[in-house]
Amino acid sequence: MGFFRKKDAAAAGGLTRGEALSFVPVKNVAVRQETTQDGKIRLTYPVTVRPAFSGMLRRLGVWDGRPSDKTLELDELGATTWGLTDGRRSVRQVAEAFAGRYGLGAREAEIAVASFFRELGRRGLVGFQAPAAPGDDQSSGSAAKA
C-alpha cells in the first residue's frame, strides 16, 4: 500500500530540493531593520489585513484603514542568516556560509536556513528570485514568492 510513500516533488509539479536551494532570497524593501541595545536585530514590517476582516474592524471602529506594523526579533543565528542575505547568494550559498561559521554539516545547515527563509517568506519579509539560466542576463530573473 502506498500510504506511507514519500511523494517525489518533481513528479508532483513542485521543486526538487536542489532547485529550491538554487533560488536567491531577496529582502523586502519595506522591511526596516534596527539593532537593539543587546545586539539583536529587530525587523519591522507592514502587515495587511484581509478585506473581510478589515470591513468588520472598521464597522467596530477598531481600525482606521492604515496598515499596521509587526516586529520580529532575530536571535544570533537568524541575524547571521539575515546578514548573509544580499540578493546575490542562493539559499545553498547562504547555508554553506552558515555551516562554515557554526561548524555544522551541510545538510543540517541547509535544513535550518531553508526553514528560516520559508518562515520569512510566509511573513513577506523575503521573496525568492529564480536562478539565472546559463547565458541569461542577471537582471532578467523572475521573482517568485514563498
Secondary structure as UniProt FT lines:
FT   TURN            3..4
FT   TURN            9..13
FT   HELIX           17..21
FT   STRAND          24..27
FT   TURN            29..30
FT   STRAND          32..35
FT   TURN            37..38
FT   STRAND          41..47
FT   HELIX           51..60
FT   STRAND          68..74
FT   HELIX           76..84
FT   HELIX           91..102
FT   HELIX           106..123
FT   STRAND          126..129
FT   TURN            134..135
FT   HELIX           138..140
FT   STRAND          143..144
//
